[in-house]
């Protein structure tokens, strides 16, 4: 698929420009400094490189919520939100340069976006040194570890949360005896022990953990070791390139154990099905962190994006929420100074408080002195003491008849 979308039983899962209005056109704004009185907010989003399909929808979402705030009178007494958006190029080096430009030229109070963990980790020390807020849409546990000065917030499930979600899928498909086949990298390794712990909790057993290195010439030995004992299922933890090779080995070997994998490998915006074809992909389950697709706030977000009802935006809601949270925290703290308004993030996002999901209404409530509990488009926007998201859900799909079909949601 080359339009960044696919249709699954009346739900469209979007990564990029497919079926979006023209307002989501590719490209980034011209370099400019913030006008006097504007509140500058920066985003580093992927428009090129391996993750380039995700950037346009995230850009559109951020621009929509900023426009909504500005049309309603702005923030902190009528100041306008001004967005500055840079291309991460799916590169840690480019993301550092983009972050420096946003901080030094555009004088932003927050650098958000960050779909990928390498980009976020590389930019982290630059942003913290400037005492500005960093908001993320990536998974690596390390991003929120160490001394973050209380300036980092993740609007995505962290790596260690993917493991228990995988175990819950195993429970749903009746798999008790399972094996793990996992790529050796920090993002994936962090999933393994939480997966084993959750499997034990639900009465299952992990027979073996088979690790492999990225970009091996062959994965045949590892596949045979994982699938040979005929477990009920194998939790395959790959990225796209290795999942293509591994699934072909599974098919060639005639193995019958069920396969549960990650959307990063067994979906990748439809590229997996393109690469292996429907016969090889048939019957593979895969999971991916997803927005609260049945919530009223998400339905309104989809409508604002100009997309069909039932569309599933996996990451665009994160960008909407990042801008929303920054605006609400600034209004609550009555300042754009990041080191100050960061202390208001949990005050406007976490319970207790009156639930609200409309950004304009939330601003009115803050000005009236009401304690709010803001719920976003991409997640509930509740954070623990490290800045990690609480209560994230995972969207599970089953490849059937050459298509990704909905299987369910696990938390």
C-alpha positions in Angstrom: 0.0 0.0 0.0 1.4 3.4 -0.9 -1.1 5.8 0.6 -0.3 5.3 4.2 -3.6 3.6 5.1 -5.5 0.4 4.9 -9.1 -0.6 5.6 -10.0 -3.1 8.2 -13.7 -3.9 8.7 -14.9 -0.3 8.5 -11.9 1.1 10.4 -9.1 2.9 8.6 -5.7 2.9 10.3 -3.8 6.0 9.2 -0.2 6.8 9.4 0.2 9.6 7.0 -1.5 11.6 4.2 -3.9 8.9 3.0 -7.5 10.2 2.9 -6.6 13.4 4.8 -7.6 16.9 3.8 -5.1 19.0 1.9 -4.3 20.9 5.1 -2.1 18.0 6.0 0.2 18.6 3.0 3.8 17.5 3.3 6.5 20.0 4.2 7.5 22.1 7.1 7.0 25.8 7.9 9.5 28.3 6.8 12.1 29.2 9.5 10.9 32.2 11.5 11.2 33.6 14.9 8.2 33.9 17.1 6.4 37.3 16.9 6.2 39.4 20.1 3.5 38.1 22.3 3.3 34.7 20.6 3.8 31.5 22.6 6.3 29.4 20.6 5.9 25.6 20.6 8.2 23.3 18.6 7.7 19.8 17.2 10.2 17.4 15.6 8.2 15.1 13.4 9.2 12.5 10.7 8.5 13.6 7.1 11.3 11.6 5.5 13.2 8.5 6.2 11.8 5.1 7.3 9.1 6.7 9.5 8.2 9.5 7.2 4.7 8.3 6.7 3.7 9.3 10.3 4.6 13.0 10.1 1.8 14.6 8.0 -1.1 13.4 10.2 0.7 14.4 13.4 1.4 17.9 11.9 -2.2 18.3 10.9 -3.4 17.4 14.4 -1.0 19.9 16.0 -2.0 22.7 13.7 -5.7 22.0 14.2 -5.6 22.2 18.0 -3.4 25.3 17.9 -5.8 27.0 15.5 -8.7 26.0 17.7 -7.1 27.7 20.7 -6.1 30.8 18.8 -9.6 31.2 17.3 -11.1 31.0 20.8 -8.9 33.9 22.0 -5.5 32.3 22.7 -3.9 31.6 26.0 -2.8 33.7 29.0 -4.8 36.8 28.2 -5.0 36.6 24.5 -1.6 35.4 23.4 -1.5 33.2 20.3 0.1 29.8 20.0 2.7 29.6 17.2 4.0 26.2 16.0 7.4 25.6 14.6 7.8 22.2 13.0 11.0 20.4 11.9 11.7 17.2 10.1 13.4 14.5 12.2 14.4 12.7 8.9 14.1 9.5 11.0 17.6 10.4 12.2 19.0 11.0 15.7 21.6 13.5 14.3 19.0 15.5 12.3 16.7 15.5 15.4 19.4 17.0 17.5 20.0 19.7 14.9 16.3 20.4 14.6 15.9 20.6 18.4 18.8 23.1 18.6 17.2 25.3 15.9 13.8 25.3 17.7 15.4 26.2 21.0 18.0 28.7 19.8 16.3 30.3 16.8 12.6 29.9 17.5 12.9 30.2 21.3 10.3 27.5 21.9 9.2 26.5 25.4 8.5 22.8 24.4 10.0 20.5 21.9 7.5 17.7 21.2 6.8 15.1 18.5 9.5 12.5 18.6 8.0 9.5 17.0 11.2 7.5 17.3 13.2 6.5 20.4 16.7 7.1 18.9 15.7 10.7 18.0 14.2 11.4 21.4 17.1 10.0 23.3 19.6 12.0 21.2 17.7 15.2 21.7 17.0 14.7 25.4 20.2 16.2 26.8 19.9 19.2 24.6 16.4 20.0 25.6 17.0 19.4 29.3 20.1 21.6 29.3 17.9 24.4 28.0 15.4 23.7 30.8 12.5 23.2 28.3 9.8 20.5 28.2 10.2 17.5 26.0 7.1 15.5 25.0 7.3 12.2 23.2 5.5 9.6 21.1 8.2 7.0 21.4 8.6 3.8 23.5 12.1 3.3 24.9 12.1 3.1 28.7 15.4 5.1 28.8 13.8 8.3 27.6 12.1 8.9 31.0 14.8 7.4 33.1 17.5 9.3 35.1 17.2 12.9 36.1 14.6 14.5 33.8 14.1 17.6 36.0 10.4 16.8 35.7 10.5 18.1 32.1 9.7 15.0 30.1 6.3 13.5 29.3 5.6 10.4 27.2 2.3 10.1 25.4 2.9 6.6 24.3 3.2 3.2 25.9 6.8 2.5 27.0 8.5 -0.6 25.9 7.9 -2.6 29.1 4.2 -2.1 28.8 4.1 -3.9 25.4 5.1 -7.2 27.1 2.0 -7.5 29.4 -0.2 -6.5 26.4 1.3 -9.4 24.4 0.5 -11.8 27.2 -3.1 -10.7 27.3 -3.4 -11.4 23.6 -2.0 -14.9 24.3 -4.7 -15.3 26.9 -7.4 -14.3 24.4 -6.2 -16.8 21.8 -5.9 -19.6 24.4 -2.1 -20.0 24.2 -0.7 -21.4 27.5 2.8 -22.6 26.5 4.7 -20.0 24.5 8.1 -19.1 23.3 9.6 -15.7 22.7 11.6 -14.9 19.5 13.1 -11.4 19.9 15.4 -9.0 18.2 18.4 -7.9 20.3 17.7 -4.1 20.8 16.8 -2.0 23.8 13.3 -1.2 22.7 12.4 -4.9 22.4 14.5 -6.4 25.1 12.6 -4.3 27.7 9.4 -6.2 26.7 10.6 -9.7 27.5 10.7 -9.9 31.4 7.3 -8.1 31.8 5.8 -10.5 29.2 7.1 -13.5 31.2 5.8 -12.1 34.4 2.3 -11.5 33.0 2.2 -14.9 31.4 2.9 -16.4 34.8 0.2 -14.3 36.4 -2.4 -15.6 33.9 -1.3 -19.2 34.4 0.8 -19.5 31.3 4.4 -20.7 30.8 7.3 -19.3 28.7 9.2 -22.3 27.5 12.2 -20.4 26.0 13.5 -17.0 24.9 15.4 -17.0 21.6 17.3 -13.8 20.8 18.7 -12.8 17.4 20.7 -9.9 16.1 19.3 -7.4 13.6 20.3 -7.8 9.9 21.3 -11.4 10.2 21.9 -13.2 6.8 19.4 -15.9 8.0 17.0 -16.5 10.8 16.4 -20.2 10.1 18.2 -21.5 13.2 16.4 -19.2 15.5 13.0 -19.9 14.0 13.6 -23.7 14.2 14.6 -23.3 17.9 11.6 -21.2 18.8 9.0 -23.2 16.7 10.5 -26.7 16.8 9.1 -27.7 20.2 5.6 -26.8 18.9 4.5 -24.3 21.6 0.9 -23.0 21.5 2.2 -19.7 20.2 5.4 -17.7 19.7 5.7 -14.0 20.6 7.8 -12.7 17.8 9.3 -9.3 18.6 10.8 -7.8 15.4 11.1 -4.7 13.2 9.9 -4.9 9.6 12.9 -6.2 7.8 13.6 -9.2 10.1 9.9 -10.0 10.4 9.7 -10.4 6.6 12.5 -12.9 6.7 11.2 -14.7 9.8 7.7 -15.1 8.5 9.0 -16.6 5.3 11.0 -19.1 7.4 8.0 -20.0 9.5 5.9 -20.6 6.3 8.7 -22.6 4.7 9.1 -24.8 7.8 5.4 -25.6 7.9 5.2 -24.6 11.6 1.7 -24.5 13.1 2.2 -22.5 16.3 0.2 -19.3 16.4 2.2 -16.1 15.9 1.7 -12.9 17.9 3.9 -10.0 16.9 4.2 -6.3 17.0 2.7 -3.8 14.6 6.3 -2.4 14.0 7.1 -5.7 12.2 3.9 -7.4 11.1 2.2 -4.3 9.9 4.5 -1.2 9.4 1.7 0.7 7.7 0.9 -2.3 5.3 4.5 -2.8 4.2 4.7 -6.2 5.8 1.8 -7.6 3.7 3.2 -6.0 0.6 6.5 -7.7 1.2 5.4 -11.3 2.0 1.9 -11.6 0.5 -1.3 -12.9 2.0 -0.4 -16.6 2.2 2.7 -16.1 4.3 1.0 -13.5 6.5 -2.2 -15.4 7.1 -3.2 -15.8 10.7 -0.6 -13.5 12.3 -1.8 -11.4 15.2 -0.1 -8.1 15.9 -0.5 -5.3 18.4 0.2 -1.6 18.5 -0.5 1.1 21.1 -3.7 2.9 20.1 -5.9 5.7 21.1 -9.1 5.2 23.1 -11.0 4.5 19.9 -14.4 4.1 21.5 -14.3 7.3 23.5 -16.3 10.5 22.7 -13.1 12.6 22.7 -11.6 10.4 20.0 -14.7 10.5 17.9 -14.6 14.3 18.0 -10.9 14.2 17.1 -11.5 12.1 14.0 -14.2 14.5 12.9 -11.9 17.5 13.4 -9.3 15.7 11.2 -11.9 15.4 8.4 -11.6 11.7 8.4 -14.4 9.0 8.1 -16.0 7.8 11.2 -14.1 4.8 12.7 -10.7 6.0 11.4 -7.9 4.9 13.7 -5.1 7.4 13.9 -2.3 5.6 15.8 -0.1 8.6 16.4 -1.8 11.9 15.3 -3.7 12.1 18.6 -0.4 12.2 20.4 0.5 15.5 18.7 -2.9 17.0 19.4 -2.5 16.0 23.1 1.0 17.4 23.3 0.0 20.8 22.2 -3.2 20.7 24.3 -1.3 19.7 27.5 1.3 22.5 27.0 -1.4 25.1 26.5 -3.5 24.0 29.5 -0.4 23.8 31.8 0.7 27.3 30.7 -2.8 28.7 31.4 -2.9 27.0 34.8 0.6 28.3 35.7 0.0 31.7 34.1 3.4 31.6 32.5 5.1 30.2 29.4 8.2 29.5 31.3 8.7 25.7 30.9 10.4 25.1 34.3 7.3 26.5 35.9 4.4 25.3 33.8 5.7 21.7 33.8 4.6 21.5 37.5 1.0 22.2 36.3 0.9 19.2 33.8 -0.4 16.7 36.3 -2.7 19.3 37.9 -4.6 19.7 34.6 -4.3 16.1 33.4 -4.5 13.7 36.3 -7.6 13.0 38.5 -9.2 14.1 40.7 -11.0 16.8 38.7 -13.9 17.5 36.4 -13.4 15.4 33.2 -13.1 17.5 30.1 -11.8 16.7 26.6 -12.5 19.9 24.7 -9.5 22.2 24.8 -11.5 25.5 24.6 -13.8 24.4 27.4 -10.9 23.2 29.5 -9.2 26.6 29.2 -12.5 28.3 30.4 -12.7 25.9 33.3 -9.1 26.6 34.4 -9.7 30.4 34.2 -12.8 29.9 36.4 -10.7 28.1 39.0 -12.1 24.6 38.3 -9.9 21.6 38.9 -9.9 19.7 35.6 -9.0 16.1 34.5 -8.1 16.6 30.8 -8.7 13.5 28.5 -7.0 13.7 25.2 -7.5 12.3 21.7 -4.6 9.9 21.8 -4.7 8.8 25.4 -6.2 9.7 28.8 -3.2 12.0 29.4 -2.6 10.7 32.9 1.1 10.6 33.9 3.1 8.9 36.7 5.9 10.6 38.6 8.4 9.9 35.8 6.2 11.4 33.1 5.1 8.1 31.6 1.6 7.6 30.4 -0.8 5.6 32.5 -3.7 3.5 31.2 -2.5 3.0 27.6 -4.4 0.6 25.4 -3.3 -1.6 22.5 -5.1 -2.3 19.3 -4.8 -5.9 18.2 -5.3 -7.0 14.6 -5.4 -10.4 12.8 -4.2 -10.8 9.3 -6.9 -12.6 7.5 -7.5 -13.0 3.8 -4.7 -10.6 2.9 -6.1 -7.8 5.2 -5.5 -6.5 8.7 -8.8 -7.2 10.5 -9.8 -5.9 14.0 -9.3 -8.5 16.8 -9.8 -6.4 19.9 -8.3 -3.9 22.4 -6.2 -4.8 25.4 -5.0 -2.5 28.2 
